[in-house]
Amino acid sequence: VSFVGKSRTYPAAERALIDEQITQFINGRRTCAVATCHRRVGFNHEHHCGGMCKEEGSEPHEDETETAGTIWMPGFQPREKVEQVRNCASLPRDFVDEVVLNVANLLLNAAPQKSCSDKQGGNMNTWNQGESLSLREVAEHLDKEILKKLKSEYGGLQTLLKNNYQVFEVLNGRVHIRDWRKEKPPSKTKPEVKRRLSAEAFKTRLCWFFIHHPDGCSLPSEACPYAHGTEELR
């Protein structure tokens, strides 16, 4: 935020004093500890603002020429007028799906394969939840081009995995495949509006596990909040 004035509120002779007060004010409120900067280092203030920072209808005073090229925060970079949304939500769906599948297979293959006698039965002894890996370990197994694309987004890999709540659980820097049998059922004490919205969202998306997991979904169709096949979609 900046305030631009058309006239000076202090005598021109006090410019150096006011300039020093402003510098101290800014440095005392910066979020990171910084060493005292030489205010003459950095870009030329007049050039940066296109000459619009001069007092209207006046030339620089004689005692102002010495500080004409100074700035209060060297290296300050203002944000763009329109901020880019970078929370992985704008990534192409097919790219996200590819990363999700790669990471899930990585976790599943890290654990000994177990045979499953009943894909839809949700048998605790046969459904493969895979192993947990640290975010760093997951990143090491991903393609460099994928990581490069994720680095352009705030949060990167961790944000993408957390966005895919249905498939993953990220706890203390470790990635797990979510086991829906362990999820708490919706609270009956929830306000009516929230309960209604939760009910309306039931089976509005396909179940990732039903489609991709080698053992299918860990829950039977009637208990799973996601659709086991397109015929169940609402």
Phi and psi restraints in degrees (value plus and minus 20) as a CYANA .aco file:
   2 SER   PHI    -151.1  -111.1
   2 SER   PSI     130.8   170.8
   3 PHE   PHI    -134.4   -94.4
   3 PHE   PSI     105.0   145.0
   4 VAL   PHI    -132.9   -92.9
   4 VAL   PSI     101.7   141.7
   5 GLY   PHI    -128.4   -88.4
   5 GLY   PSI     137.2   177.2
   6 LYS   PHI    -116.4   -76.4
   6 LYS   PSI     -38.9     1.1
   7 SER   PHI    -157.9  -117.9
   7 SER   PSI     133.6   173.6
   8 ARG   PHI     -96.6   -56.6
   8 ARG   PSI     122.7   162.7
   9 THR   PHI    -127.1   -87.1
   9 THR   PSI      -9.5    30.5
  10 TYR   PHI    -166.2  -126.2
  10 TYR   PSI     137.3   177.3
  11 PRO   PHI     -80.0   -40.0
  11 PRO   PSI     122.8   162.8
  12 ALA   PHI     -78.2   -38.2
  12 ALA   PSI     -50.6   -10.6
  13 ALA   PHI     -86.4   -46.4
  13 ALA   PSI     -39.1     0.9
  14 GLU   PHI    -113.3   -73.3
  14 GLU   PSI     -10.5    29.5
  15 ARG   PHI     -77.3   -37.3
  15 ARG   PSI     -65.3   -25.3
  16 ALA   PHI     -81.4   -41.4
  16 ALA   PSI     -60.0   -20.0
  17 LEU   PHI     -86.1   -46.1
  17 LEU   PSI     -66.1   -26.1
  18 ILE   PHI     -83.9   -43.9
  18 ILE   PSI     -60.1   -20.1
  19 ASP   PHI     -80.3   -40.3
  19 ASP   PSI     -61.7   -21.7
  20 GLU   PHI     -86.0   -46.0
  20 GLU   PSI     -59.6   -19.6
  21 GLN   PHI     -84.1   -44.1
  21 GLN   PSI     -60.4   -20.4
  22 ILE   PHI     -84.7   -44.7
  22 ILE   PSI     -63.5   -23.5
  23 THR   PHI     -79.4   -39.4
  23 THR   PSI     -66.1   -26.1
  24 GLN   PHI     -84.2   -44.2
  24 GLN   PSI     -58.9   -18.9
  25 PHE   PHI     -81.4   -41.4
  25 PHE   PSI     -65.8   -25.8
  26 ILE   PHI     -87.0   -47.0
  26 ILE   PSI     -68.1   -28.1
  27 ASN   PHI     -82.7   -42.7
  27 ASN   PSI     -50.2   -10.2
  28 GLY   PHI     -95.1   -55.1
  28 GLY   PSI     -31.7     8.3
  29 ARG   PHI    -140.8  -100.8
  29 ARG   PSI     -12.3    27.7
  30 ARG   PHI     -93.3   -53.3
  30 ARG   PSI     127.5   167.5
  31 THR   PHI     -92.0   -52.0
  31 THR   PSI     -43.7    -3.7
  32 CYS   PHI    -137.2   -97.2
  32 CYS   PSI     128.8   168.8
  33 ALA   PHI     -92.7   -52.7
  33 ALA   PSI     104.2   144.2
  34 VAL   PHI    -147.9  -107.9
  34 VAL   PSI     128.8   168.8
  35 ALA   PHI     -92.0   -52.0
  35 ALA   PSI     136.7   176.7
  36 THR   PHI     -79.3   -39.3
  36 THR   PSI     104.7   144.7
  37 CYS   PHI    -112.4   -72.4
  37 CYS   PSI     129.9   169.9
  38 HIS   PHI    -100.8   -60.8
  38 HIS   PSI      97.6   137.6
  39 ARG   PHI     -91.2   -51.2
  39 ARG   PSI     -27.3    12.7
  40 ARG   PHI    -108.5   -68.5
  40 ARG   PSI     -20.3    19.7
  41 VAL   PHI    -114.9   -74.9
  41 VAL   PSI     114.4   154.4
  42 GLY   PHI     108.8   148.8
  42 GLY   PSI    -188.7  -148.7
  43 PHE   PHI     -97.6   -57.6
  43 PHE   PSI     139.4   179.4
  44 ASN   PHI     -93.9   -53.9
  44 ASN   PSI     103.1   143.1
  45 HIS   PHI     -80.9   -40.9
  45 HIS   PSI     -63.6   -23.6
  46 GLU   PHI     -84.8   -44.8
  46 GLU   PSI     -60.9   -20.9
  47 HIS   PHI     -86.4   -46.4
  47 HIS   PSI     -60.6   -20.6
  48 HIS   PHI     -84.5   -44.5
  48 HIS   PSI     -56.3   -16.3
  49 CYS   PHI    -115.8   -75.8
  49 CYS   PSI      -8.2    31.8
  50 GLY   PHI      49.4    89.4
  50 GLY   PSI       2.9    42.9
  51 GLY   PHI      59.2    99.2
  51 GLY   PSI     -18.2    21.8
  52 MET   PHI    -102.7   -62.7
  52 MET   PSI     -25.0    15.0
  53 CYS   PHI    -108.4   -68.4
  53 CYS   PSI     -26.6    13.4
  54 LYS   PHI     -88.1   -48.1
  54 LYS   PSI     135.7   175.7
  55 GLU   PHI     -84.7   -44.7
  55 GLU   PSI     120.3   160.3
  56 GLU   PHI     -83.4   -43.4
  56 GLU   PSI     108.4   148.4
  57 GLY   PHI      51.5    91.5
  57 GLY   PSI       1.7    41.7
  58 SER   PHI    -161.9  -121.9
  58 SER   PSI     135.3   175.3
  59 GLU   PHI    -114.8   -74.8
  59 GLU   PSI     137.7   177.7
  60 PRO   PHI     -77.2   -37.2
  60 PRO   PSI     115.6   155.6
  61 HIS   PHI     -87.1   -47.1
  61 HIS   PSI     137.0   177.0
  62 GLU   PHI     -76.7   -36.7
  62 GLU   PSI     -58.5   -18.5
  63 ASP   PHI    -103.1   -63.1
  63 ASP   PSI     -19.9    20.1
  64 GLU   PHI    -113.6   -73.6
  64 GLU   PSI     -40.3    -0.3
  65 THR   PHI     -82.2   -42.2
  65 THR   PSI     -48.8    -8.8
  66 GLU   PHI     -86.6   -46.6
  66 GLU   PSI     -51.5   -11.5
  67 THR   PHI    -129.2   -89.2
  67 THR   PSI      -7.5    32.5
  68 ALA   PHI     -83.3   -43.3
  68 ALA   PSI     -47.0    -7.0
  69 GLY   PHI    -120.2   -80.2
  69 GLY   PSI      -3.2    36.8
  70 THR   PHI    -116.0   -76.0
  70 THR   PSI     138.6   178.6
  71 ILE   PHI    -156.6  -116.6
  71 ILE   PSI     139.9   179.9
  72 TRP   PHI    -105.6   -65.6
  72 TRP   PSI     -48.8    -8.8
  73 MET   PHI    -153.4  -113.4
  73 MET   PSI      66.7   106.7
  74 PRO   PHI     -76.9   -36.9
  74 PRO   PSI     117.3   157.3
  75 GLY   PHI      62.2   102.2
  75 GLY   PSI     -19.5    20.5
  76 PHE   PHI     -82.9   -42.9
  76 PHE   PSI     110.7   150.7
  77 GLN   PHI    -141.2  -101.2
  77 GLN   PSI      87.7   127.7
  78 PRO   PHI     -87.9   -47.9
  78 PRO   PSI     131.6   171.6
  79 ARG   PHI     -95.4   -55.4
  79 ARG   PSI     143.4   183.4
  80 GLU   PHI     -87.5   -47.5
  80 GLU   PSI     137.0   177.0
  81 LYS   PHI     -80.1   -40.1
  81 LYS   PSI     -59.7   -19.7
  82 VAL   PHI    -132.2   -92.2
  82 VAL   PSI      94.1   134.1
  83 GLU   PHI     -96.6   -56.6
  83 GLU   PSI     115.6   155.6
  84 GLN   PHI     -97.4   -57.4
  84 GLN   PSI     116.6   156.6
  85 VAL   PHI    -102.0   -62.0
  85 VAL   PSI      92.0   132.0
  86 ARG   PHI    -146.4  -106.4
  86 ARG   PSI      53.5    93.5
  87 ASN   PHI    -146.8  -106.8
  87 ASN   PSI       5.6    45.6
  88 CYS   PHI      52.2    92.2
  88 CYS   PSI     -23.1    16.9
  89 ALA   PHI     -94.3   -54.3
  89 ALA   PSI     -42.9    -2.9
  90 SER   PHI    -114.2   -74.2
  90 SER   PSI     -18.8    21.2
  91 LEU   PHI     -88.7   -48.7
  91 LEU   PSI     126.1   166.1
  92 PRO   PHI     -77.4   -37.4
  92 PRO   PSI     119.8   159.8
  93 ARG   PHI     -79.9   -39.9
  93 ARG   PSI     -59.6   -19.6
  94 ASP   PHI     -87.7   -47.7
  94 ASP   PSI     -52.6   -12.6
  95 PHE   PHI     -86.7   -46.7
  95 PHE   PSI     -65.2   -25.2
  96 VAL   PHI     -81.5   -41.5
  96 VAL   PSI     -65.3   -25.3
  97 ASP   PHI     -80.2   -40.2
  97 ASP   PSI     -58.2   -18.2
  98 GLU   PHI     -85.4   -45.4
  98 GLU   PSI     -63.9   -23.9
  99 VAL   PHI     -85.1   -45.1
  99 VAL   PSI     -64.0   -24.0
 100 VAL   PHI     -79.0   -39.0
 100 VAL   PSI     -65.7   -25.7
 101 LEU   PHI     -85.4   -45.4
 101 LEU   PSI     -61.5   -21.5
 102 ASN   PHI     -81.9   -41.9
 102 ASN   PSI     -65.9   -25.9
 103 VAL   PHI     -87.7   -47.7
 103 VAL   PSI     -62.0   -22.0
 104 ALA   PHI     -81.6   -41.6
 104 ALA   PSI     -64.2   -24.2
 105 ASN   PHI     -84.0   -44.0
 105 ASN   PSI     -55.0   -15.0
 106 LEU   PHI     -82.8   -42.8
 106 LEU   PSI     -64.4   -24.4
 107 LEU   PHI     -88.9   -48.9
 107 LEU   PSI     -59.2   -19.2
 108 LEU   PHI     -88.6   -48.6
 108 LEU   PSI     -59.8   -19.8
 109 ASN   PHI     -96.0   -56.0
 109 ASN   PSI     -35.3     4.7
 110 ALA   PHI     -95.7   -55.7
 110 ALA   PSI     -35.4     4.6
 111 ALA   PHI    -126.9   -86.9
 111 ALA   PSI     130.7   170.7
 112 PRO   PHI     -78.5   -38.5
 112 PRO   PSI     113.7   153.7
 113 GLN   PHI     -87.7   -47.7
 113 GLN   PSI     117.4   157.4
 114 LYS   PHI    -138.0   -98.0
 114 LYS   PSI     120.6   160.6
 115 SER   PHI     -96.3   -56.3
 115 SER   PSI     131.1   171.1
 116 CYS   PHI    -146.8  -106.8
 116 CYS   PSI     100.5   140.5
 117 SER   PHI    -105.3   -65.3
 117 SER   PSI     -43.9    -3.9
 118 ASP   PHI    -158.7  -118.7
 118 ASP   PSI      78.6   118.6
 119 LYS   PHI     -79.9   -39.9
 119 LYS   PSI     -57.3   -17.3
 120 GLN   PHI    -120.7   -80.7
 120 GLN   PSI     -17.1    22.9
 121 GLY   PHI    -101.8   -61.8
 121 GLY   PSI     -36.0     4.0
 122 GLY   PHI      45.2    85.2
 122 GLY   PSI      17.2    57.2
 123 ASN   PHI     -90.7   -50.7
 123 ASN   PSI     101.8   141.8
 124 MET   PHI     -80.3   -40.3
 124 MET   PSI     -47.6    -7.6
 125 ASN   PHI    -104.6   -64.6
 125 ASN   PSI     -33.0     7.0
 126 THR   PHI    -138.5   -98.5
 126 THR   PSI     -42.1    -2.1
 127 TRP   PHI     -94.8   -54.8
 127 TRP   PSI     104.7   144.7
 128 ASN   PHI    -106.0   -66.0
 128 ASN   PSI      91.7   131.7
 129 GLN   PHI    -109.8   -69.8
 129 GLN   PSI     -28.4    11.6
 130 GLY   PHI      55.3    95.3
 130 GLY   PSI    -195.0  -155.0
 131 GLU   PHI    -122.0   -82.0
 131 GLU   PSI     147.3   187.3
 132 SER   PHI    -119.6   -79.6
 132 SER   PSI     123.3   163.3
 133 LEU   PHI    -150.6  -110.6
 133 LEU   PSI     132.8   172.8
 134 SER   PHI     -92.0   -52.0
 134 SER   PSI     138.0   178.0
 135 LEU   PHI     -77.8   -37.8
 135 LEU   PSI     -56.2   -16.2
 136 ARG   PHI     -85.0   -45.0
 136 ARG   PSI     -62.9   -22.9
 137 GLU   PHI     -84.3   -44.3
 137 GLU   PSI     -60.1   -20.1
 138 VAL   PHI     -83.0   -43.0
 138 VAL   PSI     -66.3   -26.3
 139 ALA   PHI     -80.9   -40.9
 139 ALA   PSI     -56.3   -16.3
 140 GLU   PHI     -84.2   -44.2
 140 GLU   PSI     -43.1    -3.1
 141 HIS   PHI    -115.9   -75.9
 141 HIS   PSI     -25.3    14.7
 142 LEU   PHI    -110.5   -70.5
 142 LEU   PSI     134.2   174.2
 143 ASP   PHI     -82.6   -42.6
 143 ASP   PSI     124.0   164.0
 144 LYS   PHI     -81.3   -41.3
 144 LYS   PSI     -55.7   -15.7
 145 GLU   PHI     -86.9   -46.9
 145 GLU   PSI     -56.4   -16.4
 146 ILE   PHI     -85.1   -45.1
 146 ILE   PSI     -65.4   -25.4
 147 LEU   PHI     -83.8   -43.8
 147 LEU   PSI     -58.2   -18.2
 148 LYS   PHI     -82.5   -42.5
 148 LYS   PSI     -60.4   -20.4
 149 LYS   PHI     -89.0   -49.0
 149 LYS   PSI     -57.7   -17.7
 150 LEU   PHI     -90.5   -50.5
 150 LEU   PSI     -51.5   -11.5
 151 LYS   PHI     -86.0   -46.0
 151 LYS   PSI     -40.7    -0.7
 152 SER   PHI     -98.3   -58.3
 152 SER   PSI     -24.4    15.6
 153 GLU   PHI    -129.6   -89.6
 153 GLU   PSI     121.1   161.1
 154 TYR   PHI     -81.0   -41.0
 154 TYR   PSI     110.3   150.3
 155 GLY   PHI      70.1   110.1
 155 GLY   PSI     -48.8    -8.8
 156 GLY   PHI      37.7    77.7
 156 GLY   PSI    -153.6  -113.6
 157 LEU   PHI     -78.8   -38.8
 157 LEU   PSI     -64.4   -24.4
 158 GLN   PHI     -80.4   -40.4
 158 GLN   PSI     -62.5   -22.5
 159 THR   PHI     -83.4   -43.4
 159 THR   PSI     -63.1   -23.1
 160 LEU   PHI     -81.0   -41.0
 160 LEU   PSI     -64.1   -24.1
 161 LEU   PHI     -87.0   -47.0
 161 LEU   PSI     -60.2   -20.2
 162 LYS   PHI     -87.7   -47.7
 162 LYS   PSI     -52.7   -12.7
 163 ASN   PHI     -83.7   -43.7
 163 ASN   PSI     -50.9   -10.9
 164 ASN   PHI    -112.9   -72.9
 164 ASN   PSI      44.6    84.6
 165 TYR   PHI     -79.6   -39.6
 165 TYR   PSI     -53.0   -13.0
 166 GLN   PHI     -81.5   -41.5
 166 GLN   PSI     -55.6   -15.6
 167 VAL   PHI    -118.8   -78.8
 167 VAL   PSI     -58.6   -18.6
 168 PHE   PHI    -139.9   -99.9
 168 PHE   PSI     136.0   176.0
 169 GLU   PHI    -150.0  -110.0
 169 GLU   PSI     104.4   144.4
 170 VAL   PHI    -131.0   -91.0
 170 VAL   PSI      92.8   132.8
 171 LEU   PHI    -148.0  -108.0
 171 LEU   PSI     105.7   145.7
 172 ASN   PHI      30.5    70.5
 172 ASN   PSI      22.2    62.2
 173 GLY   PHI      58.4    98.4
 173 GLY   PSI     -11.9    28.1
 174 ARG   PHI    -137.7   -97.7
 174 ARG   PSI     123.4   163.4
 175 VAL   PHI    -122.5   -82.5
 175 VAL   PSI     108.4   148.4
 176 HIS   PHI    -144.0  -104.0
 176 HIS   PSI     133.2   173.2
 177 ILE   PHI    -101.1   -61.1
 177 ILE   PSI     110.6   150.6
 178 ARG   PHI     -91.2   -51.2
 178 ARG   PSI     111.7   151.7
 179 ASP   PHI    -123.9   -83.9
 179 ASP   PSI      86.8   126.8
 180 TRP   PHI     -89.2   -49.2
 180 TRP   PSI     -33.6     6.4
 181 ARG   PHI     -90.5   -50.5
 181 ARG   PSI     -43.2    -3.2
 182 LYS   PHI    -113.4   -73.4
 182 LYS   PSI     -24.6    15.4
 183 GLU   PHI     -94.5   -54.5
 183 GLU   PSI     120.9   160.9
 184 LYS   PHI     -92.8   -52.8
 184 LYS   PSI     117.3   157.3
 185 PRO   PHI     -86.0   -46.0
 185 PRO   PSI     134.6   174.6
 186 PRO   PHI     -74.5   -34.5
 186 PRO   PSI     116.6   156.6
 187 SER   PHI     -88.0   -48.0
 187 SER   PSI     116.4   156.4
 188 LYS   PHI     -97.5   -57.5
 188 LYS   PSI     -30.4     9.6
 189 THR   PHI    -110.3   -70.3
 189 THR   PSI     -18.5    21.5
 190 LYS   PHI     -82.8   -42.8
 190 LYS   PSI     129.9   169.9
 191 PRO   PHI     -77.5   -37.5
 191 PRO   PSI     131.7   171.7
 192 GLU   PHI     -74.8   -34.8
 192 GLU   PSI     -61.6   -21.6
 193 VAL   PHI     -82.0   -42.0
 193 VAL   PSI     -65.3   -25.3
 194 LYS   PHI     -86.5   -46.5
 194 LYS   PSI     -57.1   -17.1
 195 ARG   PHI     -85.5   -45.5
 195 ARG   PSI     -59.4   -19.4
 196 ARG   PHI     -87.0   -47.0
 196 ARG   PSI     -63.5   -23.5
 197 LEU   PHI     -83.2   -43.2
 197 LEU   PSI     -58.5   -18.5
 198 SER   PHI     -83.8   -43.8
 198 SER   PSI     -61.7   -21.7
 199 ALA   PHI     -86.6   -46.6
 199 ALA   PSI     -57.3   -17.3
 200 GLU   PHI     -89.8   -49.8
 200 GLU   PSI     -46.1    -6.1
 201 ALA   PHI    -104.8   -64.8
 201 ALA   PSI     -23.6    16.4
 202 PHE   PHI     -87.0   -47.0
 202 PHE   PSI     105.2   145.2
 203 LYS   PHI      38.9    78.9
 203 LYS   PSI      18.9    58.9
 204 THR   PHI    -114.4   -74.4
 204 THR   PSI     -26.6    13.4
 205 ARG   PHI    -153.9  -113.9
 205 ARG   PSI     134.5   174.5
 206 LEU   PHI     -91.5   -51.5
 206 LEU   PSI     128.3   168.3
 207 CYS   PHI     -98.4   -58.4
 207 CYS   PSI      98.7   138.7
 208 TRP   PHI     -82.3   -42.3
 208 TRP   PSI     -59.8   -19.8
 209 PHE   PHI     -87.5   -47.5
 209 PHE   PSI     -58.4   -18.4
 210 PHE   PHI     -79.9   -39.9
 210 PHE   PSI     -55.2   -15.2
 211 ILE   PHI    -107.2   -67.2
 211 ILE   PSI     -62.0   -22.0
 212 HIS   PHI    -130.7   -90.7
 212 HIS   PSI     -49.5    -9.5
 213 HIS   PHI     -91.3   -51.3
 213 HIS   PSI     116.0   156.0
 214 PRO   PHI     -80.5   -40.5
 214 PRO   PSI     -45.6    -5.6
 215 ASP   PHI    -120.8   -80.8
 215 ASP   PSI     -11.8    28.2
 216 GLY   PHI      53.2    93.2
 216 GLY   PSI    -179.1  -139.1
 217 CYS   PHI    -103.8   -63.8
 217 CYS   PSI     125.3   165.3
 218 SER   PHI     -97.2   -57.2
 218 SER   PSI     -33.1     6.9
 219 LEU   PHI    -129.5   -89.5
 219 LEU   PSI     129.3   169.3
 220 PRO   PHI     -88.0   -48.0
 220 PRO   PSI     137.0   177.0
 221 SER   PHI     -72.2   -32.2
 221 SER   PSI     -63.3   -23.3
 222 GLU   PHI     -88.3   -48.3
 222 GLU   PSI     -39.4     0.6
 223 ALA   PHI    -120.1   -80.1
 223 ALA   PSI     -35.7     4.3
 224 CYS   PHI    -100.2   -60.2
 224 CYS   PSI     111.8   151.8
 225 PRO   PHI     -93.1   -53.1
 225 PRO   PSI     -26.4    13.6
 226 TYR   PHI    -133.1   -93.1
 226 TYR   PSI     138.8   178.8
 227 ALA   PHI     -98.6   -58.6
 227 ALA   PSI     108.7   148.7
 228 HIS   PHI    -110.6   -70.6
 228 HIS   PSI      57.8    97.8
 229 GLY   PHI      86.2   126.2
 229 GLY   PSI     134.9   174.9
 230 THR   PHI     -84.1   -44.1
 230 THR   PSI     -46.0    -6.0
 231 GLU   PHI     -87.8   -47.8
 231 GLU   PSI     -37.4     2.6
 232 GLU   PHI    -113.7   -73.7
 232 GLU   PSI     -29.4    10.6
 233 LEU   PHI     -81.4   -41.4
 233 LEU   PSI     118.7   158.7
